[in-house]
């Protein structure tokens, strides 16, 4: 079992005292429960990688590009025509 040293500010010390007084638990028991509660919360929230978010967008080949990078001028012209209606 490892021993940890933790520095707490005044507000956190006050919270710790309130929790100990309300529950009757030792400091180590309060901290253990808090860590387990945080772990459970983290497991409930899904952590998605940037690639997973990108894959869900389903942009298809080339994404939203109107032209390949080799034909930028034509793509810009088409985009402006689409936007301005000219």
PyMOL Python script that loads the backbone (N, CA, C, O; Angstrom):
from pymol import cmd

cmd.read_pdbstr("""\
ATOM      1  N   UNK A   1       0.844  -1.164   0.000  1.00  0.00           N
ATOM      2  CA  UNK A   1       0.000   0.000   0.000  1.00  0.00           C
ATOM      3  C   UNK A   1       0.896   1.235   0.000  1.00  0.00           C
ATOM      4  O   UNK A   1       1.818   1.342   0.808  1.00  0.00           O
ATOM      5  N   UNK A   2       0.619   2.163  -0.909  1.00  0.00           N
ATOM      6  CA  UNK A   2       1.434   3.362  -1.049  1.00  0.00           C
ATOM      7  C   UNK A   2       0.932   4.468  -0.132  1.00  0.00           C
ATOM      8  O   UNK A   2      -0.254   4.551   0.186  1.00  0.00           O
ATOM      9  N   UNK A   3       1.865   5.310   0.280  1.00  0.00           N
ATOM     10  CA  UNK A   3       1.525   6.487   1.071  1.00  0.00           C
ATOM     11  C   UNK A   3       1.669   7.705   0.183  1.00  0.00           C
ATOM     12  O   UNK A   3       2.683   7.874  -0.494  1.00  0.00           O
ATOM     13  N   UNK A   4       0.649   8.557   0.185  1.00  0.00           N
ATOM     14  CA  UNK A   4       0.648   9.759  -0.650  1.00  0.00           C
ATOM     15  C   UNK A   4       0.570  10.991   0.246  1.00  0.00           C
ATOM     16  O   UNK A   4      -0.055  10.973   1.306  1.00  0.00           O
ATOM     17  N   UNK A   5       1.209  12.043  -0.198  1.00  0.00           N
ATOM     18  CA  UNK A   5       1.076  13.332   0.468  1.00  0.00           C
ATOM     19  C   UNK A   5       0.301  14.239  -0.467  1.00  0.00           C
ATOM     20  O   UNK A   5       0.636  14.377  -1.644  1.00  0.00           O
ATOM     21  N   UNK A   6      -0.738  14.854   0.073  1.00  0.00           N
ATOM     22  CA  UNK A   6      -1.598  15.706  -0.741  1.00  0.00           C
ATOM     23  C   UNK A   6      -1.740  17.045  -0.038  1.00  0.00           C
ATOM     24  O   UNK A   6      -1.970  17.103   1.170  1.00  0.00           O
ATOM     25  N   UNK A   7      -1.598  18.126  -0.808  1.00  0.00           N
ATOM     26  CA  UNK A   7      -1.792  19.462  -0.262  1.00  0.00           C
ATOM     27  C   UNK A   7      -3.187  19.930  -0.650  1.00  0.00           C
ATOM     28  O   UNK A   7      -3.578  19.883  -1.816  1.00  0.00           O
ATOM     29  N   UNK A   8      -3.922  20.379   0.352  1.00  0.00           N
ATOM     30  CA  UNK A   8      -5.279  20.854   0.127  1.00  0.00           C
ATOM     31  C   UNK A   8      -5.382  22.315   0.535  1.00  0.00           C
ATOM     32  O   UNK A   8      -4.796  22.735   1.532  1.00  0.00           O
ATOM     33  N   UNK A   9      -6.127  23.077  -0.237  1.00  0.00           N
ATOM     34  CA  UNK A   9      -6.347  24.472   0.146  1.00  0.00           C
ATOM     35  C   UNK A   9      -7.400  24.525   1.257  1.00  0.00           C
ATOM     36  O   UNK A   9      -7.961  23.499   1.640  1.00  0.00           O
ATOM     37  N   UNK A  10      -7.657  25.716   1.761  1.00  0.00           N
ATOM     38  CA  UNK A  10      -8.575  25.857   2.902  1.00  0.00           C
ATOM     39  C   UNK A  10      -9.986  25.364   2.566  1.00  0.00           C
ATOM     40  O   UNK A  10     -10.614  24.676   3.371  1.00  0.00           O
ATOM     41  N   UNK A  11     -10.477  25.715   1.386  1.00  0.00           N
ATOM     42  CA  UNK A  11     -11.830  25.306   1.006  1.00  0.00           C
ATOM     43  C   UNK A  11     -11.946  23.786   0.932  1.00  0.00           C
ATOM     44  O   UNK A  11     -12.931  23.210   1.394  1.00  0.00           O
ATOM     45  N   UNK A  12     -10.951  23.151   0.356  1.00  0.00           N
ATOM     46  CA  UNK A  12     -10.984  21.697   0.243  1.00  0.00           C
ATOM     47  C   UNK A  12     -10.862  21.039   1.610  1.00  0.00           C
ATOM     48  O   UNK A  12     -11.503  20.019   1.867  1.00  0.00           O
ATOM     49  N   UNK A  13     -10.060  21.602   2.470  1.00  0.00           N
ATOM     50  CA  UNK A  13      -9.959  21.092   3.846  1.00  0.00           C
ATOM     51  C   UNK A  13     -11.315  21.197   4.549  1.00  0.00           C
ATOM     52  O   UNK A  13     -11.712  20.290   5.280  1.00  0.00           O
ATOM     53  N   UNK A  14     -12.025  22.315   4.321  1.00  0.00           N
ATOM     54  CA  UNK A  14     -13.333  22.512   4.924  1.00  0.00           C
ATOM     55  C   UNK A  14     -14.316  21.464   4.401  1.00  0.00           C
ATOM     56  O   UNK A  14     -15.091  20.895   5.170  1.00  0.00           O
ATOM     57  N   UNK A  15     -14.280  21.217   3.104  1.00  0.00           N
ATOM     58  CA  UNK A  15     -15.153  20.199   2.513  1.00  0.00           C
ATOM     59  C   UNK A  15     -14.832  18.829   3.097  1.00  0.00           C
ATOM     60  O   UNK A  15     -15.734  18.069   3.450  1.00  0.00           O
ATOM     61  N   UNK A  16     -13.559  18.522   3.194  1.00  0.00           N
ATOM     62  CA  UNK A  16     -13.144  17.240   3.769  1.00  0.00           C
ATOM     63  C   UNK A  16     -13.645  17.090   5.204  1.00  0.00           C
ATOM     64  O   UNK A  16     -14.118  16.022   5.593  1.00  0.00           O
ATOM     65  N   UNK A  17     -13.540  18.147   5.976  1.00  0.00           N
ATOM     66  CA  UNK A  17     -14.026  18.106   7.363  1.00  0.00           C
ATOM     67  C   UNK A  17     -15.533  17.894   7.420  1.00  0.00           C
ATOM     68  O   UNK A  17     -16.026  17.122   8.242  1.00  0.00           O
ATOM     69  N   UNK A  18     -16.264  18.582   6.541  1.00  0.00           N
ATOM     70  CA  UNK A  18     -17.724  18.421   6.500  1.00  0.00           C
ATOM     71  C   UNK A  18     -18.103  16.988   6.148  1.00  0.00           C
ATOM     72  O   UNK A  18     -18.999  16.410   6.764  1.00  0.00           O
ATOM     73  N   UNK A  19     -17.420  16.413   5.155  1.00  0.00           N
ATOM     74  CA  UNK A  19     -17.722  15.047   4.734  1.00  0.00           C
ATOM     75  C   UNK A  19     -17.403  14.069   5.853  1.00  0.00           C
ATOM     76  O   UNK A  19     -18.174  13.148   6.120  1.00  0.00           O
ATOM     77  N   UNK A  20     -16.274  14.269   6.501  1.00  0.00           N
ATOM     78  CA  UNK A  20     -15.898  13.384   7.610  1.00  0.00           C
ATOM     79  C   UNK A  20     -16.902  13.475   8.743  1.00  0.00           C
ATOM     80  O   UNK A  20     -17.272  12.458   9.330  1.00  0.00           O
ATOM     81  N   UNK A  21     -17.351  14.702   9.058  1.00  0.00           N
ATOM     82  CA  UNK A  21     -18.308  14.882  10.148  1.00  0.00           C
ATOM     83  C   UNK A  21     -19.657  14.242   9.801  1.00  0.00           C
ATOM     84  O   UNK A  21     -20.315  13.663  10.665  1.00  0.00           O
ATOM     85  N   UNK A  22     -20.056  14.348   8.550  1.00  0.00           N
ATOM     86  CA  UNK A  22     -21.353  13.813   8.140  1.00  0.00           C
ATOM     87  C   UNK A  22     -21.347  12.286   8.034  1.00  0.00           C
ATOM     88  O   UNK A  22     -22.356  11.635   8.304  1.00  0.00           O
ATOM     89  N   UNK A  23     -20.208  11.724   7.640  1.00  0.00           N
ATOM     90  CA  UNK A  23     -20.158  10.280   7.402  1.00  0.00           C
ATOM     91  C   UNK A  23     -19.477   9.498   8.514  1.00  0.00           C
ATOM     92  O   UNK A  23     -19.740   8.309   8.692  1.00  0.00           O
ATOM     93  N   UNK A  24     -18.607  10.158   9.258  1.00  0.00           N
ATOM     94  CA  UNK A  24     -17.849   9.458  10.286  1.00  0.00           C
ATOM     95  C   UNK A  24     -16.697   8.640   9.728  1.00  0.00           C
ATOM     96  O   UNK A  24     -16.100   7.833  10.440  1.00  0.00           O
ATOM     97  N   UNK A  25     -16.385   8.848   8.459  1.00  0.00           N
ATOM     98  CA  UNK A  25     -15.302   8.092   7.813  1.00  0.00           C
ATOM     99  C   UNK A  25     -13.957   8.749   8.077  1.00  0.00           C
ATOM    100  O   UNK A  25     -13.875   9.945   8.355  1.00  0.00           O
ATOM    101  N   UNK A  26     -12.914   7.951   7.986  1.00  0.00           N
ATOM    102  CA  UNK A  26     -11.549   8.465   8.089  1.00  0.00           C
ATOM    103  C   UNK A  26     -11.186   9.185   6.790  1.00  0.00           C
ATOM    104  O   UNK A  26     -11.835   8.994   5.761  1.00  0.00           O
ATOM    105  N   UNK A  27     -10.159   9.998   6.847  1.00  0.00           N
ATOM    106  CA  UNK A  27      -9.734  10.758   5.671  1.00  0.00           C
ATOM    107  C   UNK A  27      -9.439   9.825   4.504  1.00  0.00           C
ATOM    108  O   UNK A  27      -9.867  10.087   3.379  1.00  0.00           O
ATOM    109  N   UNK A  28      -8.722   8.753   4.756  1.00  0.00           N
ATOM    110  CA  UNK A  28      -8.370   7.837   3.666  1.00  0.00           C
ATOM    111  C   UNK A  28      -9.613   7.198   3.055  1.00  0.00           C
ATOM    112  O   UNK A  28      -9.662   6.990   1.842  1.00  0.00           O
ATOM    113  N   UNK A  29     -10.614   6.883   3.870  1.00  0.00           N
ATOM    114  CA  UNK A  29     -11.845   6.284   3.349  1.00  0.00           C
ATOM    115  C   UNK A  29     -12.607   7.279   2.492  1.00  0.00           C
ATOM    116  O   UNK A  29     -13.167   6.909   1.460  1.00  0.00           O
ATOM    117  N   UNK A  30     -12.633   8.550   2.912  1.00  0.00           N
ATOM    118  CA  UNK A  30     -13.307   9.589   2.125  1.00  0.00           C
ATOM    119  C   UNK A  30     -12.630   9.734   0.768  1.00  0.00           C
ATOM    120  O   UNK A  30     -13.301   9.797  -0.262  1.00  0.00           O
ATOM    121  N   UNK A  31     -11.316   9.786   0.768  1.00  0.00           N
ATOM    122  CA  UNK A  31     -10.577   9.950  -0.480  1.00  0.00           C
ATOM    123  C   UNK A  31     -10.763   8.738  -1.382  1.00  0.00           C
ATOM    124  O   UNK A  31     -10.923   8.894  -2.593  1.00  0.00           O
ATOM    125  N   UNK A  32     -10.746   7.538  -0.818  1.00  0.00           N
ATOM    126  CA  UNK A  32     -10.955   6.327  -1.614  1.00  0.00           C
ATOM    127  C   UNK A  32     -12.327   6.337  -2.274  1.00  0.00           C
ATOM    128  O   UNK A  32     -12.455   6.019  -3.456  1.00  0.00           O
ATOM    129  N   UNK A  33     -13.367   6.707  -1.499  1.00  0.00           N
ATOM    130  CA  UNK A  33     -14.716   6.763  -2.076  1.00  0.00           C
ATOM    131  C   UNK A  33     -14.810   7.824  -3.169  1.00  0.00           C
ATOM    132  O   UNK A  33     -15.451   7.618  -4.200  1.00  0.00           O
ATOM    133  N   UNK A  34     -14.164   8.956  -2.928  1.00  0.00           N
ATOM    134  CA  UNK A  34     -14.191  10.022  -3.938  1.00  0.00           C
ATOM    135  C   UNK A  34     -13.523   9.569  -5.231  1.00  0.00           C
ATOM    136  O   UNK A  34     -14.024   9.845  -6.321  1.00  0.00           O
ATOM    137  N   UNK A  35     -12.401   8.879  -5.111  1.00  0.00           N
ATOM    138  CA  UNK A  35     -11.710   8.378  -6.296  1.00  0.00           C
ATOM    139  C   UNK A  35     -12.553   7.346  -7.039  1.00  0.00           C
ATOM    140  O   UNK A  35     -12.600   7.350  -8.270  1.00  0.00           O
ATOM    141  N   UNK A  36     -13.213   6.471  -6.302  1.00  0.00           N
ATOM    142  CA  UNK A  36     -14.069   5.462  -6.941  1.00  0.00           C
ATOM    143  C   UNK A  36     -15.263   6.120  -7.635  1.00  0.00           C
ATOM    144  O   UNK A  36     -15.666   5.696  -8.718  1.00  0.00           O
ATOM    145  N   UNK A  37     -15.823   7.149  -7.012  1.00  0.00           N
ATOM    146  CA  UNK A  37     -16.947   7.858  -7.622  1.00  0.00           C
ATOM    147  C   UNK A  37     -16.509   8.559  -8.909  1.00  0.00           C
ATOM    148  O   UNK A  37     -17.233   8.538  -9.904  1.00  0.00           O
ATOM    149  N   UNK A  38     -15.339   9.173  -8.892  1.00  0.00           N
ATOM    150  CA  UNK A  38     -14.814   9.821 -10.091  1.00  0.00           C
ATOM    151  C   UNK A  38     -14.530   8.803 -11.180  1.00  0.00           C
ATOM    152  O   UNK A  38     -14.808   9.053 -12.352  1.00  0.00           O
ATOM    153  N   UNK A  39     -13.983   7.666 -10.807  1.00  0.00           N
ATOM    154  CA  UNK A  39     -13.715   6.606 -11.773  1.00  0.00           C
ATOM    155  C   UNK A  39     -15.014   6.131 -12.427  1.00  0.00           C
ATOM    156  O   UNK A  39     -15.059   5.946 -13.643  1.00  0.00           O
ATOM    157  N   UNK A  40     -16.051   5.936 -11.647  1.00  0.00           N
ATOM    158  CA  UNK A  40     -17.348   5.492 -12.187  1.00  0.00           C
ATOM    159  C   UNK A  40     -17.916   6.531 -13.141  1.00  0.00           C
ATOM    160  O   UNK A  40     -18.471   6.184 -14.184  1.00  0.00           O
ATOM    161  N   UNK A  41     -17.782   7.796 -12.791  1.00  0.00           N
ATOM    162  CA  UNK A  41     -18.277   8.879 -13.655  1.00  0.00           C
ATOM    163  C   UNK A  41     -17.513   8.900 -14.975  1.00  0.00           C
ATOM    164  O   UNK A  41     -18.109   9.074 -16.038  1.00  0.00           O
ATOM    165  N   UNK A  42     -16.207   8.723 -14.909  1.00  0.00           N
ATOM    166  CA  UNK A  42     -15.395   8.724 -16.123  1.00  0.00           C
ATOM    167  C   UNK A  42     -15.746   7.548 -17.030  1.00  0.00           C
ATOM    168  O   UNK A  42     -15.734   7.680 -18.254  1.00  0.00           O
ATOM    169  N   UNK A  43     -16.053   6.418 -16.442  1.00  0.00           N
ATOM    170  CA  UNK A  43     -16.413   5.245 -17.238  1.00  0.00           C
ATOM    171  C   UNK A  43     -17.757   5.421 -17.926  1.00  0.00           C
ATOM    172  O   UNK A  43     -17.993   4.844 -18.987  1.00  0.00           O
ATOM    173  N   UNK A  44     -18.642   6.217 -17.326  1.00  0.00           N
ATOM    174  CA  UNK A  44     -19.956   6.446 -17.920  1.00  0.00           C
ATOM    175  C   UNK A  44     -19.875   7.364 -19.123  1.00  0.00           C
ATOM    176  O   UNK A  44     -20.615   7.183 -20.090  1.00  0.00           O
ATOM    177  N   UNK A  45     -18.997   8.335 -19.081  1.00  0.00           N
ATOM    178  CA  UNK A  45     -18.867   9.263 -20.208  1.00  0.00           C
ATOM    179  C   UNK A  45     -17.978   8.627 -21.263  1.00  0.00           C
ATOM    180  O   UNK A  45     -16.921   8.074 -20.960  1.00  0.00           O
ATOM    181  N   UNK A  46     -18.422   8.716 -22.489  1.00  0.00           N
ATOM    182  CA  UNK A  46     -17.634   8.113 -23.563  1.00  0.00           C
ATOM    183  C   UNK A  46     -16.547   9.079 -23.998  1.00  0.00           C
ATOM    184  O   UNK A  46     -16.799  10.263 -24.222  1.00  0.00           O
ATOM    185  N   UNK A  47     -15.363   8.566 -24.112  1.00  0.00           N
ATOM    186  CA  UNK A  47     -14.230   9.359 -24.567  1.00  0.00           C
ATOM    187  C   UNK A  47     -13.967   8.959 -26.016  1.00  0.00           C
ATOM    188  O   UNK A  47     -13.579   7.828 -26.310  1.00  0.00           O
ATOM    189  N   UNK A  48     -14.186   9.913 -26.904  1.00  0.00           N
ATOM    190  CA  UNK A  48     -14.006   9.622 -28.324  1.00  0.00           C
ATOM    191  C   UNK A  48     -12.747  10.296 -28.831  1.00  0.00           C
ATOM    192  O   UNK A  48     -12.416  11.415 -28.440  1.00  0.00           O
ATOM    193  N   UNK A  49     -12.061   9.600 -29.700  1.00  0.00           N
ATOM    194  CA  UNK A  49     -10.864  10.165 -30.301  1.00  0.00           C
ATOM    195  C   UNK A  49     -11.279  11.097 -31.438  1.00  0.00           C
ATOM    196  O   UNK A  49     -12.388  10.978 -31.958  1.00  0.00           O
ATOM    197  N   UNK A  50     -10.408  12.017 -31.828  1.00  0.00           N
ATOM    198  CA  UNK A  50     -10.735  12.884 -32.953  1.00  0.00           C
ATOM    199  C   UNK A  50     -11.071  12.090 -34.218  1.00  0.00           C
ATOM    200  O   UNK A  50     -11.943  12.498 -34.985  1.00  0.00           O
ATOM    201  N   UNK A  51     -10.394  10.967 -34.447  1.00  0.00           N
ATOM    202  CA  UNK A  51     -10.683  10.175 -35.634  1.00  0.00           C
ATOM    203  C   UNK A  51     -12.094   9.599 -35.582  1.00  0.00           C
ATOM    204  O   UNK A  51     -12.780   9.556 -36.604  1.00  0.00           O
ATOM    205  N   UNK A  52     -12.535   9.159 -34.411  1.00  0.00           N
ATOM    206  CA  UNK A  52     -13.889   8.613 -34.288  1.00  0.00           C
ATOM    207  C   UNK A  52     -14.941   9.672 -34.605  1.00  0.00           C
ATOM    208  O   UNK A  52     -15.949   9.380 -35.248  1.00  0.00           O
ATOM    209  N   UNK A  53     -14.707  10.887 -34.159  1.00  0.00           N
ATOM    210  CA  UNK A  53     -15.630  11.980 -34.480  1.00  0.00           C
ATOM    211  C   UNK A  53     -15.618  12.243 -35.975  1.00  0.00           C
ATOM    212  O   UNK A  53     -16.679  12.396 -36.581  1.00  0.00           O
ATOM    213  N   UNK A  54     -14.437  12.299 -36.584  1.00  0.00           N
ATOM    214  CA  UNK A  54     -14.313  12.523 -38.021  1.00  0.00           C
ATOM    215  C   UNK A  54     -15.019  11.424 -38.808  1.00  0.00           C
ATOM    216  O   UNK A  54     -15.711  11.706 -39.786  1.00  0.00           O
ATOM    217  N   UNK A  55     -14.847  10.175 -38.385  1.00  0.00           N
ATOM    218  CA  UNK A  55     -15.458   9.048 -39.092  1.00  0.00           C
ATOM    219  C   UNK A  55     -16.983   9.133 -39.073  1.00  0.00           C
ATOM    220  O   UNK A  55     -17.638   8.698 -40.019  1.00  0.00           O
ATOM    221  N   UNK A  56     -17.550   9.689 -38.006  1.00  0.00           N
ATOM    222  CA  UNK A  56     -19.003   9.828 -37.907  1.00  0.00           C
ATOM    223  C   UNK A  56     -19.539  10.893 -38.850  1.00  0.00           C
ATOM    224  O   UNK A  56     -20.720  10.864 -39.197  1.00  0.00           O
ATOM    225  N   UNK A  57     -18.713  11.819 -39.267  1.00  0.00           N
ATOM    226  CA  UNK A  57     -19.174  12.883 -40.161  1.00  0.00           C
ATOM    227  C   UNK A  57     -19.539  12.358 -41.540  1.00  0.00           C
ATOM    228  O   UNK A  57     -20.367  12.953 -42.230  1.00  0.00           O
ATOM    229  N   UNK A  58     -18.932  11.253 -41.948  1.00  0.00           N
ATOM    230  CA  UNK A  58     -19.232  10.609 -43.228  1.00  0.00           C
ATOM    231  C   UNK A  58     -19.167  11.606 -44.384  1.00  0.00           C
ATOM    232  O   UNK A  58     -20.142  11.799 -45.109  1.00  0.00           O
ATOM    233  N   UNK A  59     -18.019  12.225 -44.540  1.00  0.00           N
ATOM    234  CA  UNK A  59     -17.852  13.210 -45.590  1.00  0.00           C
ATOM    235  C   UNK A  59     -17.654  12.579 -46.965  1.00  0.00           C
ATOM    236  O   UNK A  59     -17.797  13.256 -47.984  1.00  0.00           O
ATOM    237  N   UNK A  60     -17.334  11.317 -47.000  1.00  0.00           N
ATOM    238  CA  UNK A  60     -17.110  10.654 -48.278  1.00  0.00           C
ATOM    239  C   UNK A  60     -15.748  11.001 -48.845  1.00  0.00           C
ATOM    240  O   UNK A  60     -14.928  11.639 -48.185  1.00  0.00           O
ATOM    241  N   UNK A  61     -15.520  10.576 -50.068  1.00  0.00           N
ATOM    242  CA  UNK A  61     -14.230  10.837 -50.705  1.00  0.00           C
ATOM    243  C   UNK A  61     -14.057  12.331 -50.927  1.00  0.00           C
ATOM    244  O   UNK A  61     -14.880  12.956 -51.594  1.00  0.00           O
ATOM    245  N   UNK A  62     -13.013  12.900 -50.385  1.00  0.00           N
ATOM    246  CA  UNK A  62     -12.744  14.319 -50.583  1.00  0.00           C
ATOM    247  C   UNK A  62     -13.502  15.222 -49.635  1.00  0.00           C
ATOM    248  O   UNK A  62     -13.327  16.440 -49.682  1.00  0.00           O
ATOM    249  N   UNK A  63     -14.316  14.682 -48.799  1.00  0.00           N
ATOM    250  CA  UNK A  63     -15.061  15.497 -47.839  1.00  0.00           C
ATOM    251  C   UNK A  63     -16.011  16.437 -48.539  1.00  0.00           C
ATOM    252  O   UNK A  63     -16.759  16.017 -49.422  1.00  0.00           O
ATOM    253  N   UNK A  64     -15.996  17.692 -48.166  1.00  0.00           N
ATOM    254  CA  UNK A  64     -16.868  18.706 -48.765  1.00  0.00           C
ATOM    255  C   UNK A  64     -16.162  19.449 -49.900  1.00  0.00           C
ATOM    256  O   UNK A  64     -16.679  20.452 -50.393  1.00  0.00           O
ATOM    257  N   UNK A  65     -15.013  18.978 -50.311  1.00  0.00           N
ATOM    258  CA  UNK A  65     -14.246  19.663 -51.347  1.00  0.00           C
ATOM    259  C   UNK A  65     -14.989  19.623 -52.672  1.00  0.00           C
ATOM    260  O   UNK A  65     -15.571  18.604 -53.045  1.00  0.00           O
ATOM    261  N   UNK A  66     -14.959  20.750 -53.377  1.00  0.00           N
ATOM    262  CA  UNK A  66     -15.600  20.831 -54.691  1.00  0.00           C
ATOM    263  C   UNK A  66     -14.646  20.429 -55.798  1.00  0.00           C
ATOM    264  O   UNK A  66     -15.069  20.093 -56.904  1.00  0.00           O
ATOM    265  N   UNK A  67     -13.372  20.465 -55.500  1.00  0.00           N
ATOM    266  CA  UNK A  67     -12.365  20.112 -56.494  1.00  0.00           C
ATOM    267  C   UNK A  67     -11.144  19.572 -55.783  1.00  0.00           C
ATOM    268  O   UNK A  67     -10.964  19.800 -54.587  1.00  0.00           O
ATOM    269  N   UNK A  68     -10.306  18.859 -56.511  1.00  0.00           N
ATOM    270  CA  UNK A  68      -9.068  18.350 -55.925  1.00  0.00           C
ATOM    271  C   UNK A  68      -8.095  19.503 -55.723  1.00  0.00           C
ATOM    272  O   UNK A  68      -8.301  20.597 -56.248  1.00  0.00           O
ATOM    273  N   UNK A  69      -7.050  19.256 -54.972  1.00  0.00           N
ATOM    274  CA  UNK A  69      -6.077  20.307 -54.715  1.00  0.00           C
ATOM    275  C   UNK A  69      -5.339  20.722 -55.987  1.00  0.00           C
ATOM    276  O   UNK A  69      -4.769  21.811 -56.048  1.00  0.00           O
ATOM    277  N   UNK A  70      -5.349  19.860 -56.997  1.00  0.00           N
ATOM    278  CA  UNK A  70      -4.706  20.209 -58.271  1.00  0.00           C
ATOM    279  C   UNK A  70      -5.563  21.174 -59.092  1.00  0.00           C
ATOM    280  O   UNK A  70      -5.056  21.823 -60.007  1.00  0.00           O
ATOM    281  N   UNK A  71      -6.853  21.275 -58.775  1.00  0.00           N
ATOM    282  CA  UNK A  71      -7.770  22.129 -59.547  1.00  0.00           C
ATOM    283  C   UNK A  71      -8.457  23.150 -58.640  1.00  0.00           C
ATOM    284  O   UNK A  71      -9.682  23.267 -58.631  1.00  0.00           O
ATOM    285  N   UNK A  72      -7.648  23.880 -57.884  1.00  0.00           N
ATOM    286  CA  UNK A  72      -8.174  24.808 -56.890  1.00  0.00           C
ATOM    287  C   UNK A  72      -8.949  25.948 -57.537  1.00  0.00           C
ATOM    288  O   UNK A  72     -10.030  26.298 -57.064  1.00  0.00           O
ATOM    289  N   UNK A  73      -8.423  26.531 -58.605  1.00  0.00           N
ATOM    290  CA  UNK A  73      -9.087  27.693 -59.216  1.00  0.00           C
ATOM    291  C   UNK A  73     -10.507  27.349 -59.675  1.00  0.00           C
ATOM    292  O   UNK A  73     -11.444  28.108 -59.427  1.00  0.00           O
ATOM    293  N   UNK A  74     -10.657  26.229 -60.329  1.00  0.00           N
ATOM    294  CA  UNK A  74     -11.990  25.831 -60.788  1.00  0.00           C
ATOM    295  C   UNK A  74     -12.927  25.581 -59.612  1.00  0.00           C
ATOM    296  O   UNK A  74     -14.106  25.930 -59.667  1.00  0.00           O
ATOM    297  N   UNK A  75     -12.410  24.988 -58.567  1.00  0.00           N
ATOM    298  CA  UNK A  75     -13.220  24.747 -57.377  1.00  0.00           C
ATOM    299  C   UNK A  75     -13.667  26.036 -56.723  1.00  0.00           C
ATOM    300  O   UNK A  75     -14.809  26.139 -56.276  1.00  0.00           O
ATOM    301  N   UNK A  76     -12.786  27.021 -56.659  1.00  0.00           N
ATOM    302  CA  UNK A  76     -13.141  28.318 -56.083  1.00  0.00           C
ATOM    303  C   UNK A  76     -14.209  28.991 -56.940  1.00  0.00           C
ATOM    304  O   UNK A  76     -15.162  29.558 -56.408  1.00  0.00           O
ATOM    305  N   UNK A  77     -14.057  28.932 -58.255  1.00  0.00           N
ATOM    306  CA  UNK A  77     -15.071  29.517 -59.142  1.00  0.00           C
ATOM    307  C   UNK A  77     -16.438  28.877 -58.912  1.00  0.00           C
ATOM    308  O   UNK A  77     -17.447  29.572 -58.798  1.00  0.00           O
ATOM    309  N   UNK A  78     -16.462  27.553 -58.847  1.00  0.00           N
ATOM    310  CA  UNK A  78     -17.745  26.863 -58.625  1.00  0.00           C
ATOM    311  C   UNK A  78     -18.332  27.225 -57.274  1.00  0.00           C
ATOM    312  O   UNK A  78     -19.541  27.422 -57.157  1.00  0.00           O
ATOM    313  N   UNK A  79     -17.489  27.316 -56.250  1.00  0.00           N
ATOM    314  CA  UNK A  79     -17.982  27.676 -54.918  1.00  0.00           C
ATOM    315  C   UNK A  79     -18.574  29.074 -54.914  1.00  0.00           C
ATOM    316  O   UNK A  79     -19.628  29.306 -54.322  1.00  0.00           O
ATOM    317  N   UNK A  80     -17.899  30.003 -55.574  1.00  0.00           N
ATOM    318  CA  UNK A  80     -18.413  31.377 -55.642  1.00  0.00           C
ATOM    319  C   UNK A  80     -19.708  31.445 -56.445  1.00  0.00           C
ATOM    320  O   UNK A  80     -20.630  32.168 -56.066  1.00  0.00           O
ATOM    321  N   UNK A  81     -19.792  30.694 -57.564  1.00  0.00           N
ATOM    322  CA  UNK A  81     -21.025  30.672 -58.341  1.00  0.00           C
ATOM    323  C   UNK A  81     -22.166  30.130 -57.498  1.00  0.00           C
ATOM    324  O   UNK A  81     -23.276  30.661 -57.528  1.00  0.00           O
ATOM    325  N   UNK A  82     -21.895  29.086 -56.757  1.00  0.00           N
ATOM    326  CA  UNK A  82     -22.932  28.472 -55.904  1.00  0.00           C
ATOM    327  C   UNK A  82     -23.384  29.457 -54.823  1.00  0.00           C
ATOM    328  O   UNK A  82     -24.574  29.572 -54.528  1.00  0.00           O
ATOM    329  N   UNK A  83     -22.406  30.171 -54.234  1.00  0.00           N
ATOM    330  CA  UNK A  83     -22.712  31.077 -53.144  1.00  0.00           C
ATOM    331  C   UNK A  83     -23.436  32.326 -53.650  1.00  0.00           C
ATOM    332  O   UNK A  83     -24.427  32.756 -53.060  1.00  0.00           O
ATOM    333  N   UNK A  84     -22.940  32.899 -54.737  1.00  0.00           N
ATOM    334  CA  UNK A  84     -23.466  34.161 -55.218  1.00  0.00           C
ATOM    335  C   UNK A  84     -24.592  33.993 -56.248  1.00  0.00           C
ATOM    336  O   UNK A  84     -25.325  34.941 -56.532  1.00  0.00           O
ATOM    337  N   UNK A  85     -24.723  32.801 -56.794  1.00  0.00           N
ATOM    338  CA  UNK A  85     -25.777  32.550 -57.780  1.00  0.00           C
ATOM    339  C   UNK A  85     -25.534  33.214 -59.119  1.00  0.00           C
ATOM    340  O   UNK A  85     -26.485  33.504 -59.844  1.00  0.00           O
ATOM    341  N   UNK A  86     -24.291  33.459 -59.459  1.00  0.00           N
ATOM    342  CA  UNK A  86     -23.974  34.111 -60.743  1.00  0.00           C
ATOM    343  C   UNK A  86     -23.333  33.149 -61.694  1.00  0.00           C
ATOM    344  O   UNK A  86     -23.000  33.522 -62.819  1.00  0.00           O
TER     345      UNK A  86
END
""", "prot")
cmd.dss("prot")
cmd.show_as("cartoon", "prot")
cmd.util.cbc("prot")
cmd.orient("prot")
